[in-house]
Structures are given as structure tokens and as C-alpha cells.
Amino acid sequence: MFATPAFAQAAGGAGAGSAFASFIPLILIFAIMYFLLIRPQQKKMKEHKAMVEALRRGDQVLTQGGIIGKVTKVQEDGTVEVEIADGVKVKVLRHTIAQVMNKTEPAAA
């Protein structure tokens, strides 16, 4: 007497093309995320690493904490000694240097 929605629906077969078509939006979202978020972040990290590796004595730097100082000693253990005032030197980790403000030129040999 009453037709239930289950009986009223037509029996349709889902093919292989339909399964692939359902993954296309997921693939597009991943591609957009890669080009808008992941790739620029990797490029920025690569530039920061190159900047930190090129630190030399005499460079004026800005730390992530907002301290501006002059590099007095670059050590191999991943730390840098920065003079923030006359006679006041602090050790900071290399990766906490946010920006090199004034780059010193290498001495002519």
C-alpha cells in the first residue's frame, strides 16, 4: 500500500569512473594546500637556514625575542655570542636569529 523510500529508489550501479571522480576533489585540495602552504614554508625555512649559516662576527642581528645586537663570536655548537650593550654579551641559539640587519663585508686579503 505505502511505498517506502528504499523501494522508490532506482537501483544504480557505481562504476570505476565514479570512484575516481570522488577522489578528484581530494587530490585538488591537496595540490592547492601544497602550492599555497607547504612549498612557501619550505622555501622560507631554506632561506632562514642559509642566513643563519652565513652569520659572521660583526653582523648586527635581531633575535626572535626582539633584542638587537652585534655578533661577537660564532661558535660551532649552534650558539652565537651577541653584544647587546657595551660590555654586555649574551649567548643565543643560531636558529633564534630572526633577521640580519647589517651585514659586514669580509676583510680583503
PyRosetta script that sets phi, psi and omega in degrees:
from pyrosetta import init, pose_from_sequence

init()
pose = pose_from_sequence("MFATPAFAQAAGGAGAGSAFASFIPLILIFAIMYFLLIRPQQKKMKEHKAMVEALRRGDQVLTQGGIIGKVTKVQEDGTVEVEIADGVKVKVLRHTIAQVMNKTEPAAA")
pose.set_psi(1, -56.1)
pose.set_omega(1, 177.6)
pose.set_phi(2, -98.7)
pose.set_psi(2, 135.4)
pose.set_omega(2, 178.8)
pose.set_phi(3, -93.8)
pose.set_psi(3, 121.7)
pose.set_omega(3, 178.7)
pose.set_phi(4, -79.6)
pose.set_psi(4, 156.3)
pose.set_omega(4, 179.9)
pose.set_phi(5, -58.2)
pose.set_psi(5, -29.5)
pose.set_omega(5, -179.9)
pose.set_phi(6, -65.9)
pose.set_psi(6, -37.3)
pose.set_omega(6, 179.6)
pose.set_phi(7, -79.0)
pose.set_psi(7, -25.5)
pose.set_omega(7, -176.5)
pose.set_phi(8, -77.8)
pose.set_psi(8, -21.1)
pose.set_omega(8, -179.2)
pose.set_phi(9, -76.1)
pose.set_psi(9, 145.0)
pose.set_omega(9, 177.1)
pose.set_phi(10, -81.9)
pose.set_psi(10, 144.6)
pose.set_omega(10, 179.0)
pose.set_phi(11, -80.2)
pose.set_psi(11, 112.7)
pose.set_omega(11, -179.2)
pose.set_phi(12, -114.7)
pose.set_psi(12, 144.5)
pose.set_omega(12, 179.4)
pose.set_phi(13, -98.6)
pose.set_psi(13, 131.8)
pose.set_omega(13, 178.2)
pose.set_phi(14, -89.8)
pose.set_psi(14, 120.7)
pose.set_omega(14, -177.5)
pose.set_phi(15, -94.2)
pose.set_psi(15, -179.9)
pose.set_omega(15, 179.7)
pose.set_phi(16, -68.3)
pose.set_psi(16, -32.3)
pose.set_omega(16, 178.1)
pose.set_phi(17, -64.8)
pose.set_psi(17, -35.6)
pose.set_omega(17, 179.5)
pose.set_phi(18, -69.0)
pose.set_psi(18, -37.4)
pose.set_omega(18, 179.3)
pose.set_phi(19, -67.1)
pose.set_psi(19, -40.6)
pose.set_omega(19, 178.0)
pose.set_phi(20, -68.0)
pose.set_psi(20, -38.5)
pose.set_omega(20, -179.8)
pose.set_phi(21, -64.7)
pose.set_psi(21, -27.5)
pose.set_omega(21, 178.9)
pose.set_phi(22, -75.6)
pose.set_psi(22, -20.9)
pose.set_omega(22, 178.4)
pose.set_phi(23, -89.0)
pose.set_psi(23, -14.6)
pose.set_omega(23, -179.0)
pose.set_phi(24, -58.7)
pose.set_psi(24, -46.1)
pose.set_omega(24, 177.7)
pose.set_phi(25, -61.8)
pose.set_psi(25, -36.5)
pose.set_omega(25, 178.6)
pose.set_phi(26, -64.9)
pose.set_psi(26, -41.7)
pose.set_omega(26, 178.3)
pose.set_phi(27, -65.5)
pose.set_psi(27, -42.3)
pose.set_omega(27, 178.5)
pose.set_phi(28, -63.6)
pose.set_psi(28, -40.3)
pose.set_omega(28, 178.3)
pose.set_phi(29, -63.2)
pose.set_psi(29, -43.2)
pose.set_omega(29, 178.7)
pose.set_phi(30, -63.0)
pose.set_psi(30, -41.6)
pose.set_omega(30, 179.4)
pose.set_phi(31, -64.0)
pose.set_psi(31, -42.0)
pose.set_omega(31, 178.4)
pose.set_phi(32, -64.2)
pose.set_psi(32, -43.7)
pose.set_omega(32, 178.9)
pose.set_phi(33, -62.1)
pose.set_psi(33, -38.8)
pose.set_omega(33, -179.7)
pose.set_phi(34, -64.1)
pose.set_psi(34, -49.4)
pose.set_omega(34, -175.4)
pose.set_phi(35, -75.4)
pose.set_psi(35, -25.6)
pose.set_omega(35, -178.8)
pose.set_phi(36, -95.7)
pose.set_psi(36, -26.3)
pose.set_omega(36, -175.8)
pose.set_phi(37, -119.8)
pose.set_psi(37, -53.5)
pose.set_omega(37, -170.7)
pose.set_phi(38, -71.9)
pose.set_psi(38, -49.6)
pose.set_omega(38, -176.8)
pose.set_phi(39, -62.9)
pose.set_psi(39, -46.4)
pose.set_omega(39, 177.3)
pose.set_phi(40, -63.6)
pose.set_psi(40, -34.5)
pose.set_omega(40, 179.0)
pose.set_phi(41, -67.0)
pose.set_psi(41, -40.4)
pose.set_omega(41, 178.2)
pose.set_phi(42, -65.1)
pose.set_psi(42, -38.2)
pose.set_omega(42, 178.5)
pose.set_phi(43, -65.0)
pose.set_psi(43, -41.7)
pose.set_omega(43, 179.1)
pose.set_phi(44, -65.3)
pose.set_psi(44, -41.0)
pose.set_omega(44, 178.2)
pose.set_phi(45, -64.0)
pose.set_psi(45, -38.5)
pose.set_omega(45, 179.4)
pose.set_phi(46, -65.7)
pose.set_psi(46, -41.9)
pose.set_omega(46, 178.0)
pose.set_phi(47, -65.3)
pose.set_psi(47, -40.3)
pose.set_omega(47, 179.3)
pose.set_phi(48, -65.0)
pose.set_psi(48, -41.1)
pose.set_omega(48, 179.0)
pose.set_phi(49, -62.9)
pose.set_psi(49, -41.7)
pose.set_omega(49, 178.8)
pose.set_phi(50, -65.6)
pose.set_psi(50, -38.5)
pose.set_omega(50, 179.1)
pose.set_phi(51, -64.3)
pose.set_psi(51, -43.4)
pose.set_omega(51, -178.6)
pose.set_phi(52, -68.4)
pose.set_psi(52, -37.4)
pose.set_omega(52, 179.2)
pose.set_phi(53, -67.9)
pose.set_psi(53, -26.3)
pose.set_omega(53, -177.2)
pose.set_phi(54, -90.8)
pose.set_psi(54, 8.4)
pose.set_omega(54, 179.4)
pose.set_phi(55, -63.6)
pose.set_psi(55, 138.1)
pose.set_omega(55, 177.9)
pose.set_phi(56, -134.0)
pose.set_psi(56, 165.9)
pose.set_omega(56, 176.3)
pose.set_phi(57, -63.5)
pose.set_psi(57, 132.5)
pose.set_omega(57, 179.0)
pose.set_phi(58, 100.2)
pose.set_psi(58, -11.5)
pose.set_omega(58, 178.1)
pose.set_phi(59, -70.2)
pose.set_psi(59, 139.8)
pose.set_omega(59, 173.8)
pose.set_phi(60, -94.1)
pose.set_psi(60, 125.0)
pose.set_omega(60, -172.3)
pose.set_phi(61, -125.2)
pose.set_psi(61, 159.2)
pose.set_omega(61, 173.8)
pose.set_phi(62, -118.1)
pose.set_psi(62, 125.7)
pose.set_omega(62, 178.7)
pose.set_phi(63, -87.8)
pose.set_psi(63, 168.4)
pose.set_omega(63, 179.1)
pose.set_phi(64, -68.0)
pose.set_psi(64, -18.9)
pose.set_omega(64, 176.8)
pose.set_phi(65, -84.0)
pose.set_psi(65, -3.9)
pose.set_omega(65, 177.6)
pose.set_phi(66, 93.6)
pose.set_psi(66, 11.3)
pose.set_omega(66, -179.2)
pose.set_phi(67, -91.5)
pose.set_psi(67, 129.0)
pose.set_omega(67, 177.1)
pose.set_phi(68, -103.8)
pose.set_psi(68, 131.6)
pose.set_omega(68, -179.6)
pose.set_phi(69, -158.7)
pose.set_psi(69, 177.9)
pose.set_omega(69, -178.9)
pose.set_phi(70, -111.7)
pose.set_psi(70, 133.5)
pose.set_omega(70, -179.4)
pose.set_phi(71, -71.2)
pose.set_psi(71, 125.2)
pose.set_omega(71, 177.9)
pose.set_phi(72, -106.5)
pose.set_psi(72, -26.3)
pose.set_omega(72, -178.9)
pose.set_phi(73, -153.2)
pose.set_psi(73, 130.9)
pose.set_omega(73, 175.3)
pose.set_phi(74, -106.9)
pose.set_psi(74, 119.1)
pose.set_omega(74, -177.0)
pose.set_phi(75, -104.1)
pose.set_psi(75, 157.1)
pose.set_omega(75, -176.1)
pose.set_phi(76, -80.5)
pose.set_psi(76, -12.1)
pose.set_omega(76, -177.9)
pose.set_phi(77, -86.6)
pose.set_psi(77, 13.3)
pose.set_omega(77, 177.0)
pose.set_phi(78, 92.4)
pose.set_psi(78, 10.8)
pose.set_omega(78, 178.4)
pose.set_phi(79, -116.8)
pose.set_psi(79, 158.9)
pose.set_omega(79, 178.9)
pose.set_phi(80, -132.8)
pose.set_psi(80, 136.5)
pose.set_omega(80, 176.1)
pose.set_phi(81, -93.6)
pose.set_psi(81, 124.0)
pose.set_omega(81, -175.8)
pose.set_phi(82, -120.4)
pose.set_psi(82, 130.1)
pose.set_omega(82, 177.0)
pose.set_phi(83, -92.6)
pose.set_psi(83, 115.9)
pose.set_omega(83, -176.8)
pose.set_phi(84, -98.8)
pose.set_psi(84, -15.8)
pose.set_omega(84, 175.1)
pose.set_phi(85, -155.3)
pose.set_psi(85, 172.7)
pose.set_omega(85, 179.9)
pose.set_phi(86, -60.8)
pose.set_psi(86, 115.7)
pose.set_omega(86, 177.8)
pose.set_phi(87, 80.3)
pose.set_psi(87, 0.2)
pose.set_omega(87, 179.7)
pose.set_phi(88, -108.0)
pose.set_psi(88, 111.6)
pose.set_omega(88, -178.7)
pose.set_phi(89, -120.3)
pose.set_psi(89, 138.2)
pose.set_omega(89, 177.1)
pose.set_phi(90, -127.3)
pose.set_psi(90, 152.7)
pose.set_omega(90, 176.1)
pose.set_phi(91, -99.9)
pose.set_psi(91, 130.2)
pose.set_omega(91, 175.9)
pose.set_phi(92, -127.8)
pose.set_psi(92, 154.6)
pose.set_omega(92, 176.2)
pose.set_phi(93, -73.7)
pose.set_psi(93, 146.0)
pose.set_omega(93, -177.2)
pose.set_phi(94, -58.8)
pose.set_psi(94, -41.8)
pose.set_omega(94, -174.3)
pose.set_phi(95, -74.0)
pose.set_psi(95, -6.4)
pose.set_omega(95, 176.7)
pose.set_phi(96, -90.3)
pose.set_psi(96, 1.7)
pose.set_omega(96, 175.0)
pose.set_phi(97, -78.3)
pose.set_psi(97, 121.2)
pose.set_omega(97, -176.4)
pose.set_phi(98, -88.6)
pose.set_psi(98, -34.7)
pose.set_omega(98, -173.7)
pose.set_phi(99, -156.6)
pose.set_psi(99, 144.3)
pose.set_omega(99, 171.0)
pose.set_phi(100, -97.9)
pose.set_psi(100, 114.8)
pose.set_omega(100, -173.9)
pose.set_phi(101, -83.6)
pose.set_psi(101, -49.1)
pose.set_omega(101, 177.4)
pose.set_phi(102, -126.8)
pose.set_psi(102, 121.3)
pose.set_omega(102, -180.0)
pose.set_phi(103, -93.4)
pose.set_psi(103, 133.8)
pose.set_omega(103, 176.5)
pose.set_phi(104, -87.2)
pose.set_psi(104, 148.3)
pose.set_omega(104, 177.8)
pose.set_phi(105, -85.1)
pose.set_psi(105, 144.3)
pose.set_omega(105, 177.7)
pose.set_phi(106, -67.0)
pose.set_psi(106, 146.7)
pose.set_omega(106, -178.6)
pose.set_phi(107, -67.5)
pose.set_psi(107, 138.9)
pose.set_omega(107, 178.6)
pose.set_phi(108, -73.1)
pose.set_psi(108, 134.7)
pose.set_omega(108, -176.3)
pose.set_phi(109, -92.0)
pose.dump_pdb("model.pdb")
